[in-house]
Amino acid sequence: MPRSGNSRLKAARIAAGYPSQQALADALGVGVRQVRRWESDAPPWPQGDVQQALTRTLGQDLQSLGFTPPGVAPPRRTVLAGSIGAVGLAAVPTQVATTMQPASVSQDFASVTRSHRRLYWSVAPATLHPAAVAHAALGHSLLTETAGQTRASVAASLSETLLLVGRIEFFDQQQPERASATWLRALQAAGEADDPLLGAAVLAHTAFIPGWSGDRASAVERMVAARTYGRRGRASAELLAWLDAVEAECETRCGHTQTALHLIGHAEDLLRRGGDIASPEWLDWFSPVRLAAFKGNTQLKAGHLPHARTTLLAALDALPTAEEKQATVLLGDLASVEAAAGHPEAACEYAVRALDQLARTWYAVGMDRVRDVRRSLAPHQHEQCVRDLDDRLYGWSTTVSALAR
C-alpha cells in the first residue's frame, strides 16, 4: 500500500479541530512548512517547547502521533498506541519483532468485528464494551504482524471496532471525553486503512460531542470535514443522508430547528432518489425510520406538536421489532409531545412503555428522554398518573439498573 505521509498526525489534527496544516501551525506558533514536514513520510522529531505544545494541543504523546524518538529505529509498522476504555492499550508495544500473519487473519479479525456490531443492538453495553476494547487491543497488535492489503483490512476493521467502542461510551455510558479519545484512534486507524468513508463516519460521530453541548461552530466544522471525506470516498445516498441527520441533530440541540428541518428534508430527498452506490456494511445505525425519528424530535423541539406526533407514531409503527433501543427514544419523544400538548396521562403512558423497554434493553439516551418528560410534567406532579410514573422511574430495579450502567 503506498505511503500517504504521517496519517496519525493528520488524523489527530483534524479530530482536534484544525482542518488545515496552516491552522495547526498558527495554534502552535510555528511555520506551516514545519507542520508539512511533520505530516511527511519521515517526520522529524519535534524540538524544544513545541513538543509539549504539540501533545497538549492534540491530546496524544509524540509516538502516538507518528513520531520516532532520535536514536531509535523506526518501527517496522505503525502501532496505534495509547489507552482506551476500561482495558488499556498502553501495554501494547510500539515496536515488536514478530512473525508475519497469513492473509486470512484479516478475515478472521473482521468476522469478530461484524459480530460485535450485531451484538450492540441486544447485548448490555457493560458486557459488550470490554469485549470490544479487548478486540481492539488485538487489532493493534495485528498491525505489527501484517503488511500490504492484509494490514489495510485489519486497520479498517480496527477503525470500525473503535467506532463501536466510542458509540457505547458516548450513547450508552454518557462519557463524551472517553468517546472523543476513542474516536480519535478510530480516525487514525481509518487513515492507516486509507478508508475515507470510515473517516467520514468517525468525524461525524465526533460532531455529536460539541453538538450535544451547544458548541455549534465546532460541530459544523467537524461536519464539513466529514462531508469532505464522504465526497472523497464517493459516499452512497444513504451515508450522505445520515450526515444530514447528524448535522440536523446537532443544529436541533443548538436551538436552530429550522436549519435542522431543512437538512432533514434534504436527507429525505437523497433517500427518495437513491443511487447506484452501495452503502458500507457497517452503516447499520441508519434507515428511513431512523431519519423519521430525527425529524420527529426536531419537530417536537420546534413546537410543531401535531406534526411531531404524526411523524413519531409512523416511525414507531414502522420500526423493526429488533430495534429496541430506538423504540425507547421514540416512546420518550411521544411522551414529550403529549406533555407539551397538556395531556399528562398520555405522556405518562408512553413514558411507562419506555421504562418497560429500558428494563429489557438499557439505553442511556432513552432514559434521558424519560427524565426529560418527567421534568416537563412538574406542573402535574400531584396527579395520580405522574405519581405512578414516579413509582416506576424511582423503583428499586430501575434505579439500581441506571446506576449500575
Secondary structure, 3 states (H helix, E strand, C coil): CCCCCCHHHHHHHHHCCCCCHHHHHHHHCCCHHHHHHHCCCCCCCCCCCHHHHHHHHHCCCCCCCCCCCCCCCCCCCCCCCCCCCCCCCCCCCCCCCCCCCCCHHHHHHHHHHHHHHHHCCCCCHHHHHHHHHHHHHHHHHHCCCCCHHHHHHHHHHHHHHHHHHHHHHHHHCCCHHHHHHHHHHHHHHHHHHCCHHHHHHHHHHHHHHHHHCCCHHHHHHHHHHHHHHHHHCCCCHHHHHHHHHHHHHHHHHCCCHHHHHHHHHHHHHHHHHCCCCCCCCCCCCCCHHHHHHHHHHHHHHCCCHHHHHHHHHHHHHHCCCCCHHHHHHHHHHHHHHHHHCCCHHHHHHHHHHHHHHHHHCCCHHHHHHHHHHHHHCHHHCCCHHHHHHHHHHCCHHHHHHHHHC
